[in-house]
Amino acid sequence: MKSISLEEDIKVTEYNQRAEDPMVMVMGVGGGGGNIVTQMYQEADFGGVSFVLCNTDKQDLYNKHLADIKIQLGRTGLGAGAHRDSARKSAEYPQTQAEIRECLSSDALRMLFIVATLGGGTGTGAAPVIARIAKEIPKTSEDNTESDNLLVIGVVTIPSKSEGEGCAKLALSGLEELMKYTDAVIIIHNEGALKAVGADAPCSDADDAQNQIPIQALKAISWIVNETMQENVDFNDIKNVLKGGESALISIGYGSGPNRMKDAIYEATHSHFLKNKDIFKAKRLLYCMLDNSDEYGKEVKLKVGERDDIIHKHFINYFQNIESDPESNKKSIIRGRNHTFPEFEKKNIKEKDTIGLIILATGFLFQKEEIYDPSDWDDDFFNDGESDDKINLEKELYEKGYSSSDNINVQPKVYGLPTELLDNEACIQLLERESPAFRDEQTMKKYDEIARKQRRPNPLDSNLNN
């Protein structure tokens, strides 16, 4: 390991490079981003990726975290004190900017992930500065005829309601600034992890769950870029999907047994971590199908009917907003397929016929309410309408709609809502989240019954009655 001291008590950059001339770099900014990148660095099981940490707190940077390269932001190394502006100024310090540019100067580097937990000091304040610096670095195309820029992708976590309203507002402000300098941002809500582990889980389990989601997203994309697959997805495929994609989602689903592809689709499109976002509204889509045949042989390979018939009827056909521009010579839907995936082993999957589905969807219109919605601020975020009745009903409707092609109609259906349903806001919200293929009178009546049970008392109503 080599340490370079550029100026006494000003800057120490530490190098422990494992990957030579990597195409992909993962850069953690701040303590939260450092936790995520350190864990990914320890778990990395494929090449072509380098790991970098940037922090204003030198004690946290050098004593706690691991990476190929560590960069101290600012002069003192004493941290940002949860002040975003202090972190921004540290990242803008001239010597710091020079070190960041040097770190990103490799001709082979094409893709930069900036990983941060928003709502605090360093990640919120410094990440946009680093993204701006990265976008200013020119990259020559393969034929040396034109100049390009790094593909810069933000991967950020958003605080849960338990972290406070002020934290959510700060995260929103930081996210808006980061989006000015990135091609796309993958937004991950910490509340999804909390709901997944439950209120009775140890805090350490919740912390690990919150880290694992961005780690899985980063590993999936990095693996796709570096792996040569049976139906290959190259870097420019990834670039076409992500560049200018604004808000992005990535999700992974697994399935086994006779309905394994349908189960994988359902798990990937109904994750807690999507935060009620309809993945089917994406404008660009990359999906990769995975089986376990390198381990177990031909009998578990993906079947033609699963790859073509089921995927099209029960997945592709529901994307109604996909961009269509033949003159651009760019595909808006990109497909990949492979016979292995490192996460099969890590998930300790027992069923040898398990398959996986990785979905990368972009082009969503970013809405501030996704991050901070004052009207949705309540304390009971472990039970915000996702009751067992609602989850079971979603599963029932999914199975009904996907069990036979006779039941599928991807065109929107028009129904007149009864007056009592129009006044039921909770019911309307549930209906808006449902795919148009599942909207019928019976569904609306079921939603109405559930919504009435879940409706919280309005204090104003009791005041009026008094």
C-alpha positions as CSV (number, residue, x, y, z in Angstrom):
1,M,0.0,0.0,0.0
2,K,1.3,3.4,-0.9
3,S,0.5,6.7,0.8
4,I,1.2,10.0,-0.8
5,S,1.3,13.1,1.4
6,L,0.7,16.1,-0.8
7,E,0.9,18.7,2.0
8,E,1.3,18.4,5.7
9,D,-2.1,18.1,7.5
10,I,-3.9,18.9,4.2
11,K,-4.2,15.8,2.1
12,V,-3.5,12.1,2.2
13,T,-4.5,9.9,-0.7
14,E,-4.1,6.1,-0.1
15,Y,-3.8,3.6,-2.9
16,N,-4.3,-0.2,-2.8
17,Q,-5.3,-0.8,-6.4
18,R,-6.6,-4.3,-7.2
19,A,-8.1,-3.7,-10.6
20,E,-5.9,-2.6,-13.5
21,D,-7.4,0.0,-15.9
22,P,-11.0,-0.7,-14.7
23,M,-14.0,0.3,-16.9
24,V,-16.2,0.8,-13.9
25,M,-15.5,2.7,-10.7
26,V,-17.6,2.7,-7.6
27,M,-17.0,5.8,-5.4
28,G,-18.5,6.1,-1.9
29,V,-19.0,9.6,-0.6
30,G,-19.4,10.2,3.2
31,G,-19.7,7.7,6.0
32,G,-22.9,6.0,4.7
33,G,-21.5,5.7,1.2
34,G,-18.3,4.4,2.7
35,N,-20.2,1.6,4.6
36,I,-21.8,0.5,1.4
37,V,-18.6,0.5,-0.7
38,T,-16.5,-1.2,2.0
39,Q,-19.0,-4.1,2.1
40,M,-19.1,-4.3,-1.7
41,Y,-15.3,-4.2,-1.8
42,Q,-15.1,-7.1,0.6
43,E,-17.6,-9.2,-1.3
44,A,-16.4,-8.4,-4.8
45,D,-16.1,-11.6,-6.8
46,F,-15.5,-10.2,-10.3
47,G,-12.9,-7.9,-12.0
48,G,-13.2,-4.8,-14.0
49,V,-14.3,-2.6,-11.0
50,S,-12.3,-0.3,-8.8
51,F,-13.5,1.1,-5.4
52,V,-12.8,4.6,-4.1
53,L,-13.8,6.3,-0.9
54,C,-14.1,10.1,-0.3
55,N,-14.8,11.5,3.1
56,T,-14.3,14.7,5.1
57,D,-13.7,12.6,8.3
58,K,-10.1,11.2,8.0
59,Q,-10.6,9.0,11.1
60,D,-13.6,7.3,9.6
61,L,-11.9,7.2,6.2
62,Y,-8.7,5.5,7.2
63,N,-9.6,3.5,10.3
64,K,-13.0,2.1,9.5
65,H,-13.4,1.6,5.7
66,L,-11.7,-0.4,2.9
67,A,-11.2,0.5,-0.8
68,D,-8.6,0.6,-3.6
69,I,-8.2,4.4,-3.2
70,K,-9.1,6.7,-0.3
71,I,-9.4,10.5,-0.8
72,Q,-9.7,12.9,2.1
73,L,-12.0,15.8,1.2
74,G,-10.8,19.2,2.4
75,R,-8.0,20.5,4.5
76,T,-8.6,19.4,8.1
77,G,-10.1,15.9,7.9
78,L,-12.3,16.7,10.9
79,G,-15.6,16.0,9.2
80,A,-18.5,18.1,8.0
81,G,-20.5,18.1,11.3
82,A,-23.6,17.2,9.4
83,H,-23.4,20.5,7.5
84,R,-24.0,20.1,3.8
85,D,-22.3,23.4,2.9
86,S,-19.2,22.5,4.8
87,A,-18.9,19.3,2.9
88,R,-19.5,21.1,-0.4
89,K,-16.6,23.5,0.3
90,S,-14.3,20.6,1.3
91,A,-15.0,18.9,-2.0
92,E,-14.4,22.2,-3.8
93,Y,-11.0,22.7,-2.1
94,P,-8.4,23.0,-5.0
95,Q,-6.2,20.2,-3.9
96,T,-9.2,17.9,-3.4
97,Q,-10.5,18.6,-6.9
98,A,-7.0,17.8,-8.3
99,E,-7.0,14.5,-6.6
100,I,-10.5,13.6,-7.7
101,R,-9.6,14.4,-11.3
102,E,-6.4,12.3,-11.1
103,C,-8.4,9.4,-9.7
104,L,-10.8,9.6,-12.7
105,S,-8.2,10.2,-15.4
106,S,-7.7,6.6,-16.6
107,D,-8.5,6.3,-20.4
108,A,-10.2,2.9,-19.7
109,L,-12.6,4.3,-17.2
110,R,-16.1,4.8,-18.7
111,M,-18.6,4.5,-15.9
112,L,-18.7,6.1,-12.5
113,F,-21.1,5.2,-9.7
114,I,-21.4,7.8,-7.0
115,V,-22.8,6.2,-3.8
116,A,-24.1,8.3,-1.0
117,T,-26.7,8.3,1.8
118,L,-28.6,11.5,1.6
119,G,-29.9,13.6,4.5
120,G,-26.6,14.2,6.3
121,G,-23.5,16.3,5.7
122,T,-20.7,14.8,3.5
123,G,-22.8,12.6,1.2
124,T,-25.4,15.3,0.6
125,G,-23.0,18.2,0.1
126,A,-20.0,16.6,-1.6
127,A,-21.6,14.1,-4.0
128,P,-22.9,16.7,-6.4
129,V,-19.5,18.4,-6.5
130,I,-17.8,15.1,-7.4
131,A,-20.4,14.4,-10.1
132,R,-19.8,17.8,-11.6
133,I,-16.0,17.3,-11.6
134,A,-16.5,13.9,-13.2
135,K,-18.6,15.3,-16.0
136,E,-15.9,17.8,-16.9
137,I,-13.3,15.1,-17.6
138,P,-13.3,14.4,-21.4
139,K,-13.1,10.8,-22.6
140,T,-12.0,9.9,-26.1
141,S,-14.2,7.5,-28.1
142,E,-12.8,4.1,-29.2
143,D,-12.1,5.3,-32.7
144,N,-10.4,8.5,-31.4
145,T,-12.7,10.6,-33.5
146,E,-14.9,12.3,-30.9
147,S,-14.8,13.3,-27.3
148,D,-17.3,11.9,-24.7
149,N,-17.9,12.2,-21.0
150,L,-18.0,9.6,-18.2
151,L,-21.3,7.9,-17.7
152,V,-22.0,9.2,-14.2
153,I,-24.7,7.3,-12.2
154,G,-25.8,8.3,-8.7
155,V,-26.8,5.5,-6.3
156,V,-28.4,7.1,-3.2
157,T,-30.4,6.0,-0.2
158,I,-33.2,8.2,1.1
159,P,-33.8,8.4,4.9
160,S,-36.8,6.8,6.5
161,K,-39.5,8.8,8.3
162,S,-37.9,7.8,11.6
163,E,-34.9,9.9,10.8
164,G,-36.9,13.1,10.9
165,E,-38.7,15.5,8.5
166,G,-35.7,17.8,8.4
167,C,-33.5,14.9,7.2
168,A,-35.9,14.2,4.4
169,K,-36.0,17.8,3.2
170,L,-32.2,17.9,3.2
171,A,-32.1,14.7,1.2
172,L,-34.5,16.1,-1.4
173,S,-32.4,19.2,-1.8
174,G,-29.2,17.2,-2.2
175,L,-30.8,14.8,-4.7
176,E,-32.0,17.7,-6.8
177,E,-28.5,19.1,-6.9
178,L,-27.0,15.7,-7.7
179,M,-29.4,15.1,-10.6
180,K,-28.0,18.2,-12.4
181,Y,-24.7,16.5,-13.0
182,T,-25.6,12.8,-13.4
183,D,-27.0,10.8,-16.3
184,A,-29.3,8.9,-14.0
185,V,-29.9,8.4,-10.3
186,I,-31.0,5.1,-8.7
187,I,-33.0,6.1,-5.7
188,I,-33.3,3.6,-2.8
189,H,-35.7,4.2,0.1
190,N,-34.5,3.0,3.5
191,E,-38.1,2.5,4.5
192,G,-38.3,-0.5,2.2
193,A,-35.5,-2.2,4.2
194,L,-37.2,-1.4,7.5
195,K,-40.5,-2.9,6.3
196,A,-38.7,-6.0,4.9
197,V,-37.0,-6.8,8.2
198,G,-39.9,-5.7,10.5
199,A,-40.2,-3.7,13.6
200,D,-38.9,-6.4,15.9
201,A,-35.7,-7.0,14.0
202,P,-32.3,-6.0,15.5
203,C,-31.0,-2.6,14.3
204,S,-27.9,-4.3,12.9
205,D,-30.2,-6.4,10.6
206,A,-31.9,-3.3,9.4
207,D,-28.6,-1.6,8.7
208,D,-27.4,-4.6,6.7
209,A,-30.6,-4.7,4.8
210,Q,-30.3,-1.0,3.9
211,N,-26.8,-1.5,2.6
212,Q,-27.6,-4.7,0.7
213,I,-30.0,-3.1,-1.7
214,P,-27.6,-0.5,-3.2
215,I,-24.9,-3.3,-3.1
216,Q,-27.1,-5.6,-5.1
217,A,-27.9,-2.8,-7.6
218,L,-24.2,-1.9,-8.0
219,K,-23.1,-5.5,-8.3
220,A,-25.7,-6.4,-10.9
221,I,-24.9,-3.6,-13.2
222,S,-21.1,-4.0,-12.8
223,W,-21.4,-7.7,-13.4
224,I,-23.5,-7.2,-16.5
225,V,-20.9,-4.8,-17.9
226,N,-18.0,-7.1,-17.3
227,E,-19.5,-10.5,-18.0
228,T,-19.6,-12.1,-21.4
229,M,-23.1,-13.7,-21.5
230,Q,-24.9,-16.1,-23.9
231,E,-27.1,-13.1,-25.0
232,N,-24.5,-10.4,-24.3
233,V,-25.2,-6.9,-23.0
234,D,-22.2,-4.6,-23.6
235,F,-21.3,-1.3,-22.1
236,N,-23.0,0.8,-24.8
237,D,-26.2,-1.1,-24.2
238,I,-26.0,0.0,-20.5
239,K,-25.1,3.5,-21.6
240,N,-28.1,3.8,-24.0
241,V,-30.5,2.8,-21.2
242,L,-29.0,5.0,-18.5
243,K,-27.8,8.2,-20.3
244,G,-30.3,10.9,-19.8
245,G,-32.5,8.4,-17.9
246,E,-33.1,10.8,-15.0
247,S,-34.7,8.6,-12.3
248,A,-33.8,4.9,-12.5
249,L,-34.9,1.6,-10.8
250,I,-33.1,-1.7,-10.5
251,S,-34.7,-4.8,-9.1
252,I,-34.0,-8.5,-8.9
253,G,-36.4,-11.4,-8.6
254,Y,-36.0,-15.1,-8.2
255,G,-38.3,-18.0,-8.9
256,S,-38.3,-21.8,-8.9
257,G,-40.7,-24.6,-9.7
258,P,-43.2,-24.9,-12.6
259,N,-44.1,-21.1,-12.5
260,R,-40.6,-19.9,-11.8
261,M,-40.5,-17.2,-14.5
262,K,-43.8,-15.8,-13.3
263,D,-42.6,-15.8,-9.7
264,A,-39.4,-14.1,-10.7
265,I,-41.3,-11.4,-12.5
266,Y,-43.6,-10.9,-9.6
267,E,-40.8,-10.6,-7.0
268,A,-38.9,-8.2,-9.2
269,T,-41.9,-5.9,-9.9
270,H,-43.5,-6.0,-6.4
271,S,-40.5,-5.3,-4.2
272,H,-40.7,-3.2,-1.0
273,F,-37.8,-1.2,-2.3
274,L,-39.7,0.2,-5.3
275,K,-41.5,2.5,-2.8
276,N,-44.9,2.2,-4.6
277,K,-43.3,3.2,-7.9
278,D,-44.8,1.6,-11.0
279,I,-41.9,0.0,-12.8
280,F,-44.0,-0.4,-15.9
281,K,-44.0,3.3,-16.5
282,A,-40.4,3.2,-17.6
283,K,-39.3,4.6,-21.0
284,R,-36.2,2.4,-21.4
285,L,-35.7,-1.1,-20.2
286,L,-32.8,-3.6,-19.8
287,Y,-33.6,-7.0,-18.4
288,C,-31.3,-10.0,-18.0
289,M,-32.6,-13.6,-17.5
290,L,-30.4,-16.0,-15.5
291,D,-30.5,-19.7,-14.8
292,N,-28.3,-22.0,-12.8
293,S,-27.3,-24.5,-15.5
294,D,-23.5,-23.9,-15.2
295,E,-23.9,-25.5,-11.8
296,Y,-26.7,-28.1,-12.4
297,G,-26.7,-28.8,-16.2
298,K,-29.1,-28.7,-19.1
299,E,-32.2,-29.8,-17.2
300,V,-32.5,-26.5,-15.4
301,K,-31.8,-24.3,-18.4
302,L,-34.1,-21.5,-19.2
303,K,-36.8,-22.7,-21.7
304,V,-37.8,-21.0,-24.9
305,G,-41.4,-20.6,-23.7
306,E,-40.1,-18.9,-20.5
307,R,-37.8,-16.6,-22.4
308,D,-40.2,-15.6,-25.1
309,D,-43.8,-16.4,-24.4
310,I,-44.0,-15.8,-20.6
311,I,-41.7,-12.8,-20.6
312,H,-43.7,-11.1,-23.4
313,K,-47.2,-11.8,-22.1
314,H,-46.6,-11.2,-18.5
315,F,-43.8,-8.6,-18.5
316,I,-42.9,-6.7,-21.7
317,N,-46.5,-6.1,-22.7
318,Y,-47.1,-4.1,-19.6
319,F,-44.6,-1.4,-20.5
320,Q,-46.8,1.1,-22.2
321,N,-44.4,4.1,-22.1
322,I,-41.3,2.7,-23.9
323,E,-39.7,5.2,-26.2
324,S,-40.0,4.5,-29.9
325,D,-37.7,6.4,-32.2
326,P,-36.5,4.2,-35.2
327,E,-34.3,7.1,-36.5
328,S,-32.2,7.2,-33.3
329,N,-30.8,3.7,-34.1
330,K,-31.1,2.9,-30.3
331,K,-33.0,0.1,-28.8
332,S,-35.3,1.0,-26.0
333,I,-35.7,-2.6,-24.7
334,I,-32.4,-4.6,-24.3
335,R,-32.3,-8.3,-23.4
336,G,-29.6,-10.4,-21.9
337,R,-29.3,-14.0,-20.8
338,N,-26.7,-16.0,-18.9
339,H,-26.2,-19.4,-17.3
340,T,-24.7,-18.2,-14.0
341,F,-24.9,-15.4,-11.6
342,P,-22.6,-14.9,-8.5
343,E,-25.6,-14.2,-6.2
344,F,-27.1,-17.7,-6.7
345,E,-24.4,-19.1,-4.4
346,K,-24.5,-16.2,-2.0
347,K,-28.3,-16.5,-1.5
348,N,-27.8,-20.1,-0.6
349,I,-30.4,-21.1,-3.1
350,K,-31.5,-24.7,-2.5
351,E,-33.7,-25.3,-5.5
352,K,-31.4,-26.1,-8.4
353,D,-34.0,-24.9,-11.0
354,T,-34.0,-21.4,-9.6
355,I,-33.9,-18.6,-12.2
356,G,-33.3,-14.9,-11.7
357,L,-34.5,-11.7,-13.5
358,I,-32.6,-8.5,-13.3
359,I,-34.5,-5.4,-14.3
360,L,-33.0,-2.0,-15.0
361,A,-35.6,0.6,-15.9
362,T,-35.1,4.3,-16.6
363,G,-36.8,7.4,-17.9
364,F,-39.1,8.0,-14.9
365,L,-40.2,11.6,-14.3
366,F,-38.8,12.5,-11.0
367,Q,-41.3,13.8,-8.5
368,K,-40.4,15.5,-5.2
369,E,-43.3,13.8,-3.4
370,E,-41.4,10.5,-3.8
371,I,-38.8,11.8,-1.3
372,Y,-40.7,14.2,0.9
373,D,-44.5,14.5,0.9
374,P,-45.8,16.5,4.0
375,S,-49.3,15.0,3.6
376,D,-47.9,11.5,4.0
377,W,-45.9,12.2,7.2
378,D,-47.0,9.9,10.0
379,D,-45.3,7.8,12.7
380,D,-46.7,4.4,11.7
381,F,-44.6,3.7,8.7
382,F,-44.5,0.0,9.5
383,N,-48.2,-0.2,8.7
384,D,-48.9,2.4,6.0
385,G,-51.6,0.5,4.2
386,E,-49.5,-2.6,3.2
387,S,-51.7,-4.9,5.3
388,D,-51.8,-8.7,4.8
389,D,-55.2,-8.3,3.1
390,K,-53.7,-5.9,0.6
391,I,-50.7,-8.0,-0.1
392,N,-52.7,-11.2,-0.5
393,L,-55.1,-9.4,-2.8
394,E,-52.3,-8.2,-5.0
395,K,-51.0,-11.7,-5.2
396,E,-54.5,-13.1,-6.0
397,L,-55.0,-10.5,-8.8
398,Y,-51.5,-11.2,-10.2
399,E,-52.2,-14.9,-10.3
400,K,-55.6,-14.3,-11.9
401,G,-54.2,-12.0,-14.5
402,Y,-51.2,-14.1,-15.4
403,S,-52.6,-17.7,-15.1
404,S,-54.0,-17.6,-18.6
405,S,-53.6,-15.5,-21.7
406,D,-57.4,-15.3,-21.9
407,N,-57.4,-13.1,-18.8
408,I,-54.8,-10.6,-20.1
409,N,-55.7,-7.3,-21.7
410,V,-53.0,-4.7,-21.5
411,Q,-55.3,-2.0,-22.8
412,P,-56.7,0.3,-20.1
413,K,-60.3,-0.5,-19.0
414,V,-62.8,2.2,-18.3
415,Y,-65.2,1.8,-15.4
416,G,-67.5,4.3,-13.7
417,L,-66.7,4.6,-10.1
418,P,-69.6,4.6,-7.6
419,T,-70.0,7.8,-5.7
420,E,-68.9,6.2,-2.4
421,L,-65.6,5.1,-4.0
422,L,-64.8,8.6,-5.3
423,D,-64.8,9.8,-1.7
424,N,-62.5,7.0,-0.6
425,E,-59.0,8.5,-1.1
426,A,-57.2,5.4,0.2
427,C,-59.1,3.3,-2.4
428,I,-58.2,5.6,-5.2
429,Q,-54.5,5.4,-4.2
430,L,-54.6,1.7,-4.3
431,L,-56.3,1.6,-7.7
432,E,-53.7,4.1,-9.2
433,R,-51.0,1.6,-8.2
434,E,-52.7,-1.3,-9.9
435,S,-52.0,-2.2,-13.5
436,P,-54.8,-1.3,-15.8
437,A,-55.2,-4.9,-16.7
438,F,-56.4,-5.7,-13.2
439,R,-59.0,-2.9,-12.9
440,D,-62.5,-4.2,-12.9
441,E,-65.6,-3.7,-10.7
442,Q,-64.9,-6.7,-8.5
443,T,-61.4,-5.4,-7.9
444,M,-62.6,-2.0,-7.0
445,K,-65.1,-3.3,-4.5
446,K,-62.4,-5.4,-2.8
447,Y,-60.1,-2.4,-2.6
448,D,-62.9,-0.3,-1.2
449,E,-63.5,-2.8,1.6
450,I,-59.8,-2.9,2.4
451,A,-59.3,0.8,2.2
452,R,-62.3,1.4,4.6
453,K,-60.6,-0.9,7.2
454,Q,-57.3,0.9,6.8
455,R,-58.6,4.4,6.9
456,R,-57.2,6.3,9.9
457,P,-59.5,8.5,11.9
458,N,-59.4,12.2,10.9
459,P,-59.0,14.4,14.0
460,L,-60.9,17.2,12.2
461,D,-63.9,15.0,12.0
462,S,-64.1,14.4,15.7
463,N,-63.6,18.1,16.3
464,L,-66.5,18.9,14.1
465,N,-68.7,16.4,15.9
466,N,-67.8,18.0,19.2
